[in-house]
Amino acid sequence: MSILLQASNLSKEYSGQKIFSDLSFAVSEKQKIGVIGKNGAGKSTLFRILTGEEKTDSGEIIIHEDASIGYLKQNNDWENDESALNYLVRQSEKPEWRAQQVASKFELDVDKLKEKAASLSGGWRMRLRLTAMLLKEPNLFLLDEPSNYLDLNTLILLENYLQAYRGSFLIISHDREFLKRTCQETIEISKTGCYHYPGNIESYLAFKEQKLGTLLKANESLERQQQHWQEFVDRFRYKASKAKQAQAVIRKISKLEEKRITIEHEAGINRITIPAVLKKNNFVLKINDLNIGYGNQIIVAGIDFDCRSGEKLAILGLNGQGKTTLIKTLTGRIPTLGGSFHFAANSRLVYHGQEEMDAMNGQEQAGDFIRRVASPDLKTETVLKMAGDFLFREEELKKPISVLSGGERSRLLLAGLLLSKPDVLILDEPTCHLDFETTEALAIALQKFAGTVFFASHDRTFSSLVATGIVEIDNGKAKRRHEEYGEYVSRLEKRLWKKSEEEEVIAPSENKSLDREKYLENKARQKKILSLERELEKMQAYKQELMEYFLEHYSDYKSKKVQELEDIKRLIKDKEEIWLALNTELENENQK
C-alpha cells in the first residue's frame, strides 16, 4: 500500500510551552486510525498543522501527490438562498443523484434537501457539511472530535459509513465506543512523541495496562534492591573497616536510580470521589404538561414525567430537538411556555454548561475558585485531590481563569460543582474535554453518587455507565423510556439499518436502471467486505492469543495448539484473498 502522508520529527510550542516534540508517523492507503492522548497533548494542533492552518516549529510533513485530504468544516459556507442540494452539488461538483445518494446515508431525504441550507437546524447542518466533505471522495480525511458535534443518530450513521469506507482516515475522539467501531489502529500522542499501535482502542488500552504493570513491577524490584543496599550503607557508612564498601554501594544505588523507568501516565489509577450527600427516597422532580421553547415558539410540548431521588436520567434526541432547551428550562435559564415543574424542597441544584463557564470570574485564580465553591466542611486535601483528578496540578491552580482554555474551564467548573455537595447535578456534555480515564472515572463516581443526575451526552461509554433511565426528545415530544441505555442504542441502530436497507437511490433518468444496478452490486460487495473484515479481526485476535500462549509456554509443546495456529493462519490467508479480490472488483467498478 502506498503512503499518503508522512510526519517526521514534528515539534510545536506555544509561548515557550512544549505541546509535543519528535512526533513521527505515516498514513498509508486504507488505514483507519484513532488518535488519542491526554488533554493538551496537541491532537487538534496536529490536525491544524496537517491541513495547513498552522505551521510546525520544526520537522517535516510530506503529503504525497496521490493524497486527497478532507477535513470536516465547522463553519457555514453556503449562500443565503442556496438549497441544501444545490450546496452539495456546488461544493462537490457531483451530479444531483450522487449527492442525494450520499446524503441519504445521513437521512437527508429529498424533502430535506429542498430546504434552504441556512434554515436547517444545527444537527442537520452538521450532516450537510459531513455529506459535502464525503462527496469530494477524499482518500484521507480528518475528523476532530465528531462526537462533540453529532447527535447519537448521526454518529451511528457516520459509523456505518466509515466501516464501509475504502479510504484512510485519522479520527480524534474521546468516545471509546466510536473509536472501537470505526478504527483498526491507534496513535497516542504525548509531549514526547507518539506511539503507533497496530490494533484498535480496546487492544491498545489492554496492551498499555499490561505494559504499565510490567514497568511498575520493574520499578518495585529496583526499589527493593535499593532499600536493601541502603540498609547496608546506613549500618556501615561510618565504620572505617566498611567505609570503602559503603561508598561502592552508594554508587550502585545511584546507578540503579538511573535505571528507574519514568512512567508518564499510570493508566487506570484515576479515582474520583464525590463528597457524600444524604440519600433520599422522595420524588426529586415532578413535571406536569410542560411546554418549553424560546419566545413564543414551543419546541417541545406536553412534557409529563416524574423523577425519583438518586435516578440518573440521560436526555437523548437529535440535535435541535430540544435537549439543551429542556436543560436550560430546568435550571431556570429560560422561562416555561406552559405547564409546570417542581424540584423537591431544599434541593441543592448545580448546572454544568456553557453559560456557567462564561460567568466565571476571569481574574480569579483556578485554585481560589475551586476552594470558594467547595463545601466549607471539606478538608483541603479533599479539594486538592478533586483538582488533581481533573488534571489540575499545583502550577495550574495558580493561573487566573482568564488564561485557561475552554476545556480547562469546563474541567475546573465540573470539579468545583462536585465539591459543592449538590443533591441534583444537571450536566450538558460534561465529557467533551475529558480523556478516557477521567471520563470513565467520572462515570463510576456518578454511579455511586446518592444524588440525582440529569445529563445530555454523546459519549456512549459514559452514558451507558451512568444512565439508570432515559428521556427521549423526538418530534416535539419528550418521553420517559423504561429501557436500559444499551437497549435504546441497539433499537436505534436497528431502525437506522432498516431504513438504510429500504432507501431509494435516485439516478439520472437516462441511466437510472444501470446506475441502480451498479449501486446495488457495489453495496453487496461492501457488505461482504465489511463482514470479512469483522471475521478477520476476530481471527487475528485469536491468532495473537495463540502466539502469546507459545511465548508464555515456550517449553511446553502441545501439538493441538500448534495445529490450531496452522489452521487459523490458513483461514486468515483464504479470507484475505477473498477480501482482496472483492476490493479489486469494487475499485475497478468505481473507476468506470
LINMO-V549326 format. One record per residue. N is the residue number from 0. RES is the residue in one letter. SS is DSSP state (H for helix, E for strand, - for the rest). Layout:
BEGIN
n=N res=RES ss=SS
n=N res=RES ss=SS
END
This chain:
BEGIN
n=0 res=M ss=-
n=1 res=S ss=-
n=2 res=I ss=E
n=3 res=L ss=E
n=4 res=L ss=E
n=5 res=Q ss=E
n=6 res=A ss=E
n=7 res=S ss=E
n=8 res=N ss=E
n=9 res=L ss=E
n=10 res=S ss=E
n=11 res=K ss=E
n=12 res=E ss=E
n=13 res=Y ss=E
n=14 res=S ss=-
n=15 res=G ss=-
n=16 res=Q ss=E
n=17 res=K ss=E
n=18 res=I ss=E
n=19 res=F ss=E
n=20 res=S ss=E
n=21 res=D ss=E
n=22 res=L ss=E
n=23 res=S ss=E
n=24 res=F ss=E
n=25 res=A ss=E
n=26 res=V ss=E
n=27 res=S ss=E
n=28 res=E ss=-
n=29 res=K ss=-
n=30 res=Q ss=-
n=31 res=K ss=E
n=32 res=I ss=E
n=33 res=G ss=E
n=34 res=V ss=E
n=35 res=I ss=E
n=36 res=G ss=E
n=37 res=K ss=-
n=38 res=N ss=-
n=39 res=G ss=-
n=40 res=A ss=-
n=41 res=G ss=-
n=42 res=K ss=H
n=43 res=S ss=H
n=44 res=T ss=H
n=45 res=L ss=H
n=46 res=F ss=H
n=47 res=R ss=H
n=48 res=I ss=H
n=49 res=L ss=H
n=50 res=T ss=-
n=51 res=G ss=-
n=52 res=E ss=-
n=53 res=E ss=-
n=54 res=K ss=-
n=55 res=T ss=-
n=56 res=D ss=-
n=57 res=S ss=E
n=58 res=G ss=E
n=59 res=E ss=E
n=60 res=I ss=E
n=61 res=I ss=E
n=62 res=I ss=E
n=63 res=H ss=-
n=64 res=E ss=-
n=65 res=D ss=-
n=66 res=A ss=-
n=67 res=S ss=-
n=68 res=I ss=E
n=69 res=G ss=E
n=70 res=Y ss=E
n=71 res=L ss=-
n=72 res=K ss=-
n=73 res=Q ss=-
n=74 res=N ss=-
n=75 res=N ss=-
n=76 res=D ss=-
n=77 res=W ss=-
n=78 res=E ss=-
n=79 res=N ss=-
n=80 res=D ss=-
n=81 res=E ss=-
n=82 res=S ss=E
n=83 res=A ss=H
n=84 res=L ss=H
n=85 res=N ss=H
n=86 res=Y ss=H
n=87 res=L ss=H
n=88 res=V ss=H
n=89 res=R ss=H
n=90 res=Q ss=H
n=91 res=S ss=H
n=92 res=E ss=-
n=93 res=K ss=-
n=94 res=P ss=-
n=95 res=E ss=H
n=96 res=W ss=H
n=97 res=R ss=H
n=98 res=A ss=H
n=99 res=Q ss=H
n=100 res=Q ss=H
n=101 res=V ss=H
n=102 res=A ss=H
n=103 res=S ss=H
n=104 res=K ss=-
n=105 res=F ss=-
n=106 res=E ss=-
n=107 res=L ss=-
n=108 res=D ss=-
n=109 res=V ss=H
n=110 res=D ss=H
n=111 res=K ss=H
n=112 res=L ss=H
n=113 res=K ss=H
n=114 res=E ss=-
n=115 res=K ss=E
n=116 res=A ss=H
n=117 res=A ss=H
n=118 res=S ss=H
n=119 res=L ss=-
n=120 res=S ss=-
n=121 res=G ss=H
n=122 res=G ss=H
n=123 res=W ss=H
n=124 res=R ss=H
n=125 res=M ss=H
n=126 res=R ss=H
n=127 res=L ss=H
n=128 res=R ss=H
n=129 res=L ss=H
n=130 res=T ss=H
n=131 res=A ss=H
n=132 res=M ss=H
n=133 res=L ss=H
n=134 res=L ss=H
n=135 res=K ss=-
n=136 res=E ss=-
n=137 res=P ss=-
n=138 res=N ss=-
n=139 res=L ss=E
n=140 res=F ss=E
n=141 res=L ss=E
n=142 res=L ss=E
n=143 res=D ss=E
n=144 res=E ss=-
n=145 res=P ss=H
n=146 res=S ss=H
n=147 res=N ss=H
n=148 res=Y ss=-
n=149 res=L ss=-
n=150 res=D ss=-
n=151 res=L ss=H
n=152 res=N ss=H
n=153 res=T ss=H
n=154 res=L ss=H
n=155 res=I ss=H
n=156 res=L ss=H
n=157 res=L ss=H
n=158 res=E ss=H
n=159 res=N ss=H
n=160 res=Y ss=H
n=161 res=L ss=H
n=162 res=Q ss=H
n=163 res=A ss=H
n=164 res=Y ss=-
n=165 res=R ss=-
n=166 res=G ss=-
n=167 res=S ss=E
n=168 res=F ss=E
n=169 res=L ss=E
n=170 res=I ss=E
n=171 res=I ss=E
n=172 res=S ss=-
n=173 res=H ss=-
n=174 res=D ss=-
n=175 res=R ss=H
n=176 res=E ss=H
n=177 res=F ss=H
n=178 res=L ss=H
n=179 res=K ss=H
n=180 res=R ss=H
n=181 res=T ss=H
n=182 res=C ss=-
n=183 res=Q ss=-
n=184 res=E ss=E
n=185 res=T ss=E
n=186 res=I ss=E
n=187 res=E ss=E
n=188 res=I ss=E
n=189 res=S ss=E
n=190 res=K ss=-
n=191 res=T ss=-
n=192 res=G ss=E
n=193 res=C ss=E
n=194 res=Y ss=E
n=195 res=H ss=E
n=196 res=Y ss=E
n=197 res=P ss=-
n=198 res=G ss=-
n=199 res=N ss=-
n=200 res=I ss=H
n=201 res=E ss=H
n=202 res=S ss=H
n=203 res=Y ss=H
n=204 res=L ss=H
n=205 res=A ss=H
n=206 res=F ss=H
n=207 res=K ss=H
n=208 res=E ss=H
n=209 res=Q ss=H
n=210 res=K ss=H
n=211 res=L ss=H
n=212 res=G ss=H
n=213 res=T ss=H
n=214 res=L ss=H
n=215 res=L ss=H
n=216 res=K ss=H
n=217 res=A ss=H
n=218 res=N ss=H
n=219 res=E ss=H
n=220 res=S ss=H
n=221 res=L ss=H
n=222 res=E ss=H
n=223 res=R ss=H
n=224 res=Q ss=H
n=225 res=Q ss=H
n=226 res=Q ss=H
n=227 res=H ss=H
n=228 res=W ss=H
n=229 res=Q ss=H
n=230 res=E ss=H
n=231 res=F ss=H
n=232 res=V ss=H
n=233 res=D ss=H
n=234 res=R ss=H
n=235 res=F ss=H
n=236 res=R ss=-
n=237 res=Y ss=-
n=238 res=K ss=-
n=239 res=A ss=H
n=240 res=S ss=H
n=241 res=K ss=H
n=242 res=A ss=H
n=243 res=K ss=H
n=244 res=Q ss=H
n=245 res=A ss=H
n=246 res=Q ss=H
n=247 res=A ss=H
n=248 res=V ss=H
n=249 res=I ss=H
n=250 res=R ss=H
n=251 res=K ss=H
n=252 res=I ss=H
n=253 res=S ss=H
n=254 res=K ss=H
n=255 res=L ss=H
n=256 res=E ss=H
n=257 res=E ss=H
n=258 res=K ss=H
n=259 res=R ss=-
n=260 res=I ss=-
n=261 res=T ss=-
n=262 res=I ss=-
n=263 res=E ss=-
n=264 res=H ss=-
n=265 res=E ss=-
n=266 res=A ss=-
n=267 res=G ss=-
n=268 res=I ss=-
n=269 res=N ss=-
n=270 res=R ss=-
n=271 res=I ss=-
n=272 res=T ss=-
n=273 res=I ss=-
n=274 res=P ss=-
n=275 res=A ss=-
n=276 res=V ss=-
n=277 res=L ss=-
n=278 res=K ss=-
n=279 res=K ss=-
n=280 res=N ss=-
n=281 res=N ss=-
n=282 res=F ss=E
n=283 res=V ss=E
n=284 res=L ss=E
n=285 res=K ss=E
n=286 res=I ss=E
n=287 res=N ss=E
n=288 res=D ss=E
n=289 res=L ss=E
n=290 res=N ss=E
n=291 res=I ss=E
n=292 res=G ss=E
n=293 res=Y ss=E
n=294 res=G ss=-
n=295 res=N ss=-
n=296 res=Q ss=E
n=297 res=I ss=E
n=298 res=I ss=E
n=299 res=V ss=E
n=300 res=A ss=E
n=301 res=G ss=E
n=302 res=I ss=E
n=303 res=D ss=E
n=304 res=F ss=E
n=305 res=D ss=E
n=306 res=C ss=E
n=307 res=R ss=E
n=308 res=S ss=-
n=309 res=G ss=-
n=310 res=E ss=-
n=311 res=K ss=E
n=312 res=L ss=E
n=313 res=A ss=E
n=314 res=I ss=E
n=315 res=L ss=E
n=316 res=G ss=-
n=317 res=L ss=-
n=318 res=N ss=-
n=319 res=G ss=-
n=320 res=Q ss=-
n=321 res=G ss=-
n=322 res=K ss=H
n=323 res=T ss=H
n=324 res=T ss=H
n=325 res=L ss=H
n=326 res=I ss=H
n=327 res=K ss=H
n=328 res=T ss=H
n=329 res=L ss=H
n=330 res=T ss=-
n=331 res=G ss=-
n=332 res=R ss=-
n=333 res=I ss=-
n=334 res=P ss=-
n=335 res=T ss=-
n=336 res=L ss=-
n=337 res=G ss=E
n=338 res=G ss=E
n=339 res=S ss=E
n=340 res=F ss=E
n=341 res=H ss=E
n=342 res=F ss=E
n=343 res=A ss=-
n=344 res=A ss=-
n=345 res=N ss=-
n=346 res=S ss=-
n=347 res=R ss=-
n=348 res=L ss=E
n=349 res=V ss=E
n=350 res=Y ss=E
n=351 res=H ss=E
n=352 res=G ss=-
n=353 res=Q ss=H
n=354 res=E ss=H
n=355 res=E ss=H
n=356 res=M ss=H
n=357 res=D ss=H
n=358 res=A ss=-
n=359 res=M ss=-
n=360 res=N ss=-
n=361 res=G ss=-
n=362 res=Q ss=-
n=363 res=E ss=-
n=364 res=Q ss=E
n=365 res=A ss=H
n=366 res=G ss=H
n=367 res=D ss=H
n=368 res=F ss=H
n=369 res=I ss=H
n=370 res=R ss=H
n=371 res=R ss=H
n=372 res=V ss=H
n=373 res=A ss=-
n=374 res=S ss=-
n=375 res=P ss=-
n=376 res=D ss=-
n=377 res=L ss=-
n=378 res=K ss=-
n=379 res=T ss=H
n=380 res=E ss=H
n=381 res=T ss=H
n=382 res=V ss=H
n=383 res=L ss=H
n=384 res=K ss=H
n=385 res=M ss=H
n=386 res=A ss=H
n=387 res=G ss=H
n=388 res=D ss=H
n=389 res=F ss=-
n=390 res=L ss=-
n=391 res=F ss=-
n=392 res=R ss=-
n=393 res=E ss=H
n=394 res=E ss=H
n=395 res=E ss=H
n=396 res=L ss=H
n=397 res=K ss=-
n=398 res=K ss=-
n=399 res=P ss=E
n=400 res=I ss=H
n=401 res=S ss=H
n=402 res=V ss=H
n=403 res=L ss=-
n=404 res=S ss=-
n=405 res=G ss=H
n=406 res=G ss=H
n=407 res=E ss=H
n=408 res=R ss=H
n=409 res=S ss=H
n=410 res=R ss=H
n=411 res=L ss=H
n=412 res=L ss=H
n=413 res=L ss=H
n=414 res=A ss=H
n=415 res=G ss=H
n=416 res=L ss=H
n=417 res=L ss=H
n=418 res=L ss=H
n=419 res=S ss=-
n=420 res=K ss=-
n=421 res=P ss=-
n=422 res=D ss=-
n=423 res=V ss=E
n=424 res=L ss=E
n=425 res=I ss=E
n=426 res=L ss=E
n=427 res=D ss=E
n=428 res=E ss=-
n=429 res=P ss=-
n=430 res=T ss=-
n=431 res=C ss=-
n=432 res=H ss=-
n=433 res=L ss=-
n=434 res=D ss=-
n=435 res=F ss=H
n=436 res=E ss=H
n=437 res=T ss=H
n=438 res=T ss=H
n=439 res=E ss=H
n=440 res=A ss=H
n=441 res=L ss=H
n=442 res=A ss=H
n=443 res=I ss=H
n=444 res=A ss=H
n=445 res=L ss=H
n=446 res=Q ss=H
n=447 res=K ss=H
n=448 res=F ss=-
n=449 res=A ss=-
n=450 res=G ss=-
n=451 res=T ss=E
n=452 res=V ss=E
n=453 res=F ss=E
n=454 res=F ss=E
n=455 res=A ss=E
n=456 res=S ss=-
n=457 res=H ss=-
n=458 res=D ss=-
n=459 res=R ss=H
n=460 res=T ss=H
n=461 res=F ss=H
n=462 res=S ss=H
n=463 res=S ss=H
n=464 res=L ss=H
n=465 res=V ss=H
n=466 res=A ss=-
n=467 res=T ss=-
n=468 res=G ss=E
n=469 res=I ss=E
n=470 res=V ss=E
n=471 res=E ss=E
n=472 res=I ss=E
n=473 res=D ss=E
n=474 res=N ss=-
n=475 res=G ss=-
n=476 res=K ss=E
n=477 res=A ss=E
n=478 res=K ss=E
n=479 res=R ss=E
n=480 res=R ss=E
n=481 res=H ss=-
n=482 res=E ss=-
n=483 res=E ss=-
n=484 res=Y ss=H
n=485 res=G ss=H
n=486 res=E ss=H
n=487 res=Y ss=H
n=488 res=V ss=H
n=489 res=S ss=H
n=490 res=R ss=H
n=491 res=L ss=H
n=492 res=E ss=H
n=493 res=K ss=H
n=494 res=R ss=H
n=495 res=L ss=H
n=496 res=W ss=H
n=497 res=K ss=H
n=498 res=K ss=H
n=499 res=S ss=H
n=500 res=E ss=H
n=501 res=E ss=H
n=502 res=E ss=-
n=503 res=E ss=-
n=504 res=V ss=-
n=505 res=I ss=-
n=506 res=A ss=-
n=507 res=P ss=-
n=508 res=S ss=H
n=509 res=E ss=H
n=510 res=N ss=H
n=511 res=K ss=H
n=512 res=S ss=H
n=513 res=L ss=H
n=514 res=D ss=H
n=515 res=R ss=H
n=516 res=E ss=H
n=517 res=K ss=H
n=518 res=Y ss=H
n=519 res=L ss=H
n=520 res=E ss=H
n=521 res=N ss=H
n=522 res=K ss=H
n=523 res=A ss=H
n=524 res=R ss=H
n=525 res=Q ss=H
n=526 res=K ss=H
n=527 res=K ss=H
n=528 res=I ss=H
n=529 res=L ss=H
n=530 res=S ss=H
n=531 res=L ss=H
n=532 res=E ss=H
n=533 res=R ss=H
n=534 res=E ss=H
n=535 res=L ss=H
n=536 res=E ss=H
n=537 res=K ss=H
n=538 res=M ss=H
n=539 res=Q ss=H
n=540 res=A ss=H
n=541 res=Y ss=H
n=542 res=K ss=H
n=543 res=Q ss=H
n=544 res=E ss=H
n=545 res=L ss=H
n=546 res=M ss=H
n=547 res=E ss=H
n=548 res=Y ss=H
n=549 res=F ss=H
n=550 res=L ss=H
n=551 res=E ss=H
n=552 res=H ss=-
n=553 res=Y ss=-
n=554 res=S ss=-
n=555 res=D ss=-
n=556 res=Y ss=-
n=557 res=K ss=-
n=558 res=S ss=H
n=559 res=K ss=H
n=560 res=K ss=H
n=561 res=V ss=H
n=562 res=Q ss=H
n=563 res=E ss=H
n=564 res=L ss=H
n=565 res=E ss=H
n=566 res=D ss=H
n=567 res=I ss=H
n=568 res=K ss=H
n=569 res=R ss=H
n=570 res=L ss=H
n=571 res=I ss=H
n=572 res=K ss=H
n=573 res=D ss=H
n=574 res=K ss=H
n=575 res=E ss=H
n=576 res=E ss=H
n=577 res=I ss=H
n=578 res=W ss=H
n=579 res=L ss=H
n=580 res=A ss=H
n=581 res=L ss=H
n=582 res=N ss=H
n=583 res=T ss=H
n=584 res=E ss=H
n=585 res=L ss=H
n=586 res=E ss=H
n=587 res=N ss=H
n=588 res=E ss=H
n=589 res=N ss=H
n=590 res=Q ss=H
n=591 res=K ss=-
END
